[in-house]
């Protein structure tokens, strides 16, 4: 009997049926929860959303039994022991108006954004290897979008699922799913979609394929000329991208934010202390990927690196990239790591391989933002693809201790110099072929 129960705990799936009310005011949710390994039967939602979960009841042939919240959780020992069906309501729009927090719920015009973890009541100790299924039904005038994979979701990842939204949205599919809030703006929806498609295509070109299947780009309105993005992964992939309604097409195409966020899709989700790896990669790769399709000049890319990278050097009290979480070390220190890796890979392989080949191998093994990996696994996969130990060795030096880098000497070897506001290249420099290969299309020099 005990062995059978344990097998059920491991194998069974959580199942959610969600009905959205008019105007996305409320979610009526019914959940089927299998037995789970917690004597107290604790259930909850993501932090900050608890007070908007209402009228929780366990359903049985005898009727409903209400559960009252204690602190931030609901407790159902019988549900943990035998499994159960529960019904509850989530006050979605009230939560969005009260919290105005993208990680809980927020209102953008007629669209309500809220990650599923905010409204999926779930065991705090999910059974190992358990999965979850989610069905959402909406009124005819509303769409529901989320960057979720097709098929079952890991139950342990319900709290980290990507951004989702309810509202009047135009939805287009392609390399990624694009959902655009229908609001007046200076650029047409077709112009906006053209820019997004071009940006997705250059990411596909750099990584060898589009890195995250089923990823969602959620385009929501902001005031004026604001452009801002946030990427969220684990259990799926989505980008919350707020675009000012006064931004015209030319301004959008000059901006860096969209491609920066799209680069994030091409590397696994990591532990928080490795944020510099993810942000540094996006900072380094974004201008290179754009330069390879002619959106930026080589002078612009190298000039920005010469000016920006000094902000990423260690200062007094630095404890290495894993332990020093300043803005400069996170973005520019991370970018410096990836530049050094790119140059060293090319040096050791006679310019046959570069950083993109290491990253392509990571993506080929499923290492997108939708998956959580240990950093060492990603570095090992990348190193193996290019036949070196560059990534692992560089991380051993820079991760846990400050590492001095002579940027002046590095740029002289690459043949890059600033003359006032202008960038000059020296094609006789020792690493000039490597400098050119970084910007040229990946196969142009092979």
Secondary structure, DSSP 8 states (H G I E B T S, - for coil): -HHHHHHHHHH-EEEEEEEE-GGG--EEEEEEE---S-TT-EEE-STT-GGGEEEEEEEETTEEEE---BTTBEE-HHHHHH-EEEEEEE-HHHHHHHH-BTTTBEEETTEEE--GGGT--EESS--TT-EEEEEEE--TT-EEEE-B-SS-EEGGGGGG---EEEESEEEE-SSSEEEEE----SS-HHHHHHHHHHHHHHHHHHHSS-SSTT-EEEEEEESTT-EEEEEEESSBEEEEEEEETT--HHHHHH-SHHHHHHHHTTS-B--GGGHHHHHHHHHHHHHHHHHTTTSS-HHHHHHHHHHHGGGGS--TT---TTT---HHIIIIIHHHHHHHHHHHHHHHTTTS--HHHHHHHHHHTT-STTSB--HHHHHHHHHHHHTS-HHHHHHHHHSSS-----HHHHHHHHTEEEETTEEEE-TTSTTHHHHHHHHS-TTTT-
